Amino acid sequence: MNTATQRDDPEQQGRRSAAGPRARRTVTLRQRDARTGFALMSPTLLIVLAVVVLPLLWSVLISFQRLRLINVGRASLFSPLTLDNFRRVVTSQELWTTLRTTILYTAGSVALVIFLGLLAAMALRRPFRGRTAVRAVMLLPYIAPVVAVTFVWRTLLNPQFGVINQWGQHFLGWDRPIAFLTQAHGHLSILGLHVQVPTALLTVIAFEGWRYFPFAFLFLMARLEAMPGDVEEAARVDGATHWQNFRFIILPQLAPVIALLAVLRTIWTFNEFDDIFLLTGGSAGTRVASVRVYDLLTVQRNVGAASAQSVVLVVVLLGMLAGYFLLLRRRGERA
């Protein structure tokens, strides 16, 4: 027994010694691949760090400092910290007014973008002659320069020479031209009742829906193209109507894409600045929170207060998104 054991031990030791270098070589190759991947990613990481992370951290830092625009060049990382900027921003009534306008603007724009994108995707779902050209035309509002499209809208909606008011007076019976971009509130008569509507805010929401519905159209059209057609055919054979087919078959399959679009458009629209600034300049009830940040920075020259307002907006947006994801998670668990 001892001799056999002693005879086997060198063989086992030989196998272990042969397997040992291979194991060490495998670990070394893995480490080398990891180092290569990190080396390839490092330029992108450095760019993101320099362009995104460092300015963000600096913005958070100066929100706790008394810093004016004229003193930015002499600002120091070790300046005294204070909460005066946040106290000024939070206690200002203008913050809550602009925040309410921003939420209304975001909710209306996101809903309109998704609705128009879904409508266009369903309309162009079936093949017909010229569908490719129509799809290409659908993308024009999204790819056109924002300065150009806002200039066109301002010209069309001009109360003096705009074609929209001309058509409204000649064909729709308007009593007088409507200042769509400079009128804060208008009165609409419905069944004898006079309802006050935010004219300028609804106009910029309409512009937002028109400009960004191609983004939703692309996402929804791609999902519709990937859907199998046998389920819908079986539903039609069973006597399902077009609405039932859409409600119980198509819409549930589009729900994840619609949820993703809602999250992305909420983030982007909540921080929207250029569209509103170019259309109305933030006047006539369209002064959203991003325009107030711009005013704090350029008009009042208060860099600290502008940074504090930005940090508050980030916190509000993160809270909204956290609630949204929690709601989606609960719905998923119930399903």
TAURNOR-V42214 format. One record per residue. N is the residue number from 1. PHI is phi in radians with two decimals (none if undefined). PSI is psi as a letter, one per 40 degrees, with the letter a starting at -180 (999 if undefined). NEAR is the number of other ideal C-beta (glycine too) atoms within 12 Angstrom. Layout:
# TAURNOR-V42214
n->(N	N)
phi->(PHI	PHI)
psi->(PSI	PSI)
near->(NEAR	NEAR)
This chain:
# TAURNOR-V42214
n->(1	2	3	4	5	6	7	8	9	10	11	12	13	14	15	16	17	18	19	20	21	22	23	24	25	26	27	28	29	30	31	32	33	34	35	36	37	38	39	40	41	42	43	44	45	46	47	48	49	50	51	52	53	54	55	56	57	58	59	60	61	62	63	64	65	66	67	68	69	70	71	72	73	74	75	76	77	78	79	80	81	82	83	84	85	86	87	88	89	90	91	92	93	94	95	96	97	98	99	100	101	102	103	104	105	106	107	108	109	110	111	112	113	114	115	116	117	118	119	120	121	122	123	124	125	126	127	128	129	130	131	132	133	134	135	136	137	138	139	140	141	142	143	144	145	146	147	148	149	150	151	152	153	154	155	156	157	158	159	160	161	162	163	164	165	166	167	168	169	170	171	172	173	174	175	176	177	178	179	180	181	182	183	184	185	186	187	188	189	190	191	192	193	194	195	196	197	198	199	200	201	202	203	204	205	206	207	208	209	210	211	212	213	214	215	216	217	218	219	220	221	222	223	224	225	226	227	228	229	230	231	232	233	234	235	236	237	238	239	240	241	242	243	244	245	246	247	248	249	250	251	252	253	254	255	256	257	258	259	260	261	262	263	264	265	266	267	268	269	270	271	272	273	274	275	276	277	278	279	280	281	282	283	284	285	286	287	288	289	290	291	292	293	294	295	296	297	298	299	300	301	302	303	304	305	306	307	308	309	310	311	312	313	314	315	316	317	318	319	320	321	322	323	324	325	326	327	328	329	330	331	332	333	334	335)
phi->(none	-1.17	-1.18	-1.11	-1.14	-1.19	-1.27	-1.32	-1.05	-1.08	-1.13	-1.08	-1.13	-1.14	-1.12	-1.13	-1.18	-1.29	-1.33	-1.07	-1.07	-1.11	-1.12	-1.16	-1.17	-1.11	-1.10	-1.12	-1.14	-1.10	-1.10	-1.14	-1.12	-1.12	-1.16	-1.13	-1.08	-1.15	-1.15	-1.24	-1.45	-1.05	-1.06	-1.14	-1.10	-1.15	-1.14	-1.09	-1.10	-1.34	-1.64	-1.95	-1.22	-1.10	-1.06	-1.14	-1.12	-1.17	-1.12	-1.13	-1.15	-1.28	-1.19	-1.77	-2.13	-1.44	-2.32	-1.76	-1.08	-1.27	-1.80	-1.09	-1.13	-1.82	-1.20	-2.15	-1.20	-1.86	-1.18	-1.05	-1.65	-2.63	-1.79	-1.11	-1.10	-1.19	-1.13	-1.19	-1.24	-1.22	-1.42	-1.41	-1.16	-1.15	-1.05	-1.23	-1.17	-1.19	-1.19	-1.12	-1.10	-1.12	-1.16	-1.10	-1.11	-1.18	-1.09	-1.15	-1.18	-1.11	-1.09	-1.20	-1.07	-1.18	-1.11	-1.16	-1.13	-1.17	-1.09	-1.17	-1.14	-1.21	-1.20	-1.80	-1.28	-1.41	-1.22	-2.72	-1.20	1.54	-1.13	-1.08	-1.15	-1.14	-1.08	-1.13	-1.14	-1.04	-1.47	-1.04	-1.05	-1.41	-1.64	-1.26	-1.07	-1.14	-1.12	-1.19	-1.23	-1.18	-1.13	-1.11	-1.14	-1.13	-1.23	-1.14	-1.65	-1.08	-1.22	-1.64	-2.25	-1.26	-1.24	-1.13	-1.19	-1.11	-1.15	-1.10	-1.31	-1.51	-1.92	-1.83	1.34	-1.18	-1.26	-2.62	-1.11	-1.90	-1.48	-1.07	-1.78	-2.15	-1.80	-1.22	-2.40	-2.28	-2.01	-2.07	-1.67	-2.22	0.95	1.47	-1.78	-1.68	-1.91	-1.51	-2.15	-1.36	-1.09	-1.14	-1.15	-1.14	-1.18	-1.22	-1.16	-1.09	-1.09	-1.10	-1.12	-1.17	-1.30	-1.96	-1.16	-1.05	-1.09	-1.19	-1.05	-1.10	-1.11	-1.22	-1.14	-1.10	-1.22	-1.13	-1.15	-1.53	-1.30	-1.27	-1.58	-1.21	-1.16	-1.16	-1.12	-1.13	-1.16	-1.17	-1.13	-1.35	1.68	-1.28	-1.39	-1.11	-1.17	-1.13	-1.09	-1.23	-1.23	-1.85	-2.08	-1.34	-1.06	-1.05	-1.32	-1.52	-1.00	-1.08	-1.18	-1.11	-1.11	-1.11	-1.09	-1.10	-1.16	-1.10	-1.20	-1.12	-1.09	-1.26	-1.27	-1.08	-1.75	-1.12	-2.32	-1.14	-1.08	-1.19	-1.13	-1.32	-1.46	-2.13	1.24	1.48	-1.64	1.02	1.37	-2.01	-1.40	-1.47	-1.14	-1.15	-1.18	-1.17	-1.06	-1.11	-1.16	-1.08	-1.42	-1.72	-1.54	-1.53	1.03	-1.82	-1.20	-1.11	-1.17	-1.11	-1.16	-1.10	-1.08	-1.12	-1.12	-1.08	-1.12	-1.10	-1.12	-1.09	-1.13	-1.11	-1.12	-1.09	-1.18	-1.11	-1.11	-1.14	-1.18	-1.13	-1.12	-1.11	-1.17	-1.15	-1.14	-1.15	-1.19	-1.18	-1.21)
psi->(d	d	d	d	d	d	d	d	d	d	d	d	d	d	d	d	d	d	d	d	d	d	d	d	d	d	d	d	d	d	d	d	d	d	d	d	d	d	d	d	e	d	d	d	d	d	d	d	d	d	d	d	d	d	d	d	d	d	d	d	d	e	e	e	i	g	h	i	d	e	e	d	d	e	i	i	e	f	i	h	i	i	e	d	d	d	d	d	d	d	e	h	d	d	d	d	d	d	d	d	d	d	d	d	d	d	d	d	d	d	d	d	d	d	d	d	d	d	d	d	d	d	d	e	d	i	i	i	h	e	d	d	d	d	d	d	d	d	e	d	d	d	e	i	h	d	d	d	d	d	d	d	d	d	d	d	e	h	e	d	e	i	d	d	d	d	d	d	d	d	d	e	f	h	d	i	i	h	g	d	e	e	h	d	i	i	h	h	h	h	f	e	h	h	h	h	i	g	d	d	d	d	d	d	d	d	d	d	d	d	d	e	d	d	d	d	d	d	d	d	d	d	d	d	d	e	h	i	e	d	d	d	d	d	d	d	d	e	e	h	i	d	d	d	d	d	d	e	d	d	d	d	d	e	d	d	d	d	d	d	d	d	d	d	d	d	d	d	d	d	e	h	d	d	d	d	d	d	d	e	e	e	i	f	e	f	g	i	d	d	d	d	d	d	d	d	d	d	d	e	f	g	d	d	d	d	d	d	d	d	d	d	d	d	d	d	d	d	d	d	d	d	d	d	d	d	d	d	d	d	d	d	d	d	999)
near->(7	8	8	10	11	12	13	14	14	13	14	14	14	13	14	14	14	14	14	14	13	14	14	14	14	14	14	14	14	14	14	14	14	14	14	13	14	15	14	12	15	14	12	15	16	15	13	15	16	15	12	15	15	16	16	19	17	23	29	24	26	33	37	26	32	24	34	23	21	12	17	21	10	12	22	16	16	8	20	15	20	19	19	20	35	25	18	25	34	22	16	24	13	25	30	18	20	33	32	21	36	40	25	27	44	38	25	28	42	37	27	28	41	37	27	32	40	33	21	32	37	25	20	28	28	15	11	12	8	11	19	13	13	22	23	16	18	29	24	20	31	26	17	19	15	24	15	16	25	29	17	24	31	29	20	25	34	21	25	17	13	25	19	28	26	19	16	20	18	12	11	13	10	20	12	14	26	30	24	35	38	27	27	25	20	27	17	17	14	10	7	7	9	12	14	17	21	28	30	34	38	31	38	48	39	32	38	43	35	33	39	39	36	30	34	43	38	27	31	38	31	20	29	29	21	14	25	15	17	11	18	24	14	14	22	17	11	14	10	19	14	15	13	16	26	24	16	18	27	29	23	19	22	31	23	19	31	28	26	24	36	34	27	23	36	33	22	25	41	36	26	37	31	26	37	41	25	26	40	37	24	37	23	26	32	43	33	44	42	35	39	37	39	26	26	34	27	16	16	23	17	32	32	39	39	35	36	39	38	35	30	34	36	24	21	29	27	17	17	26	22	15	16	26	19	14	17	21	14	12	15	13	9	8	10)
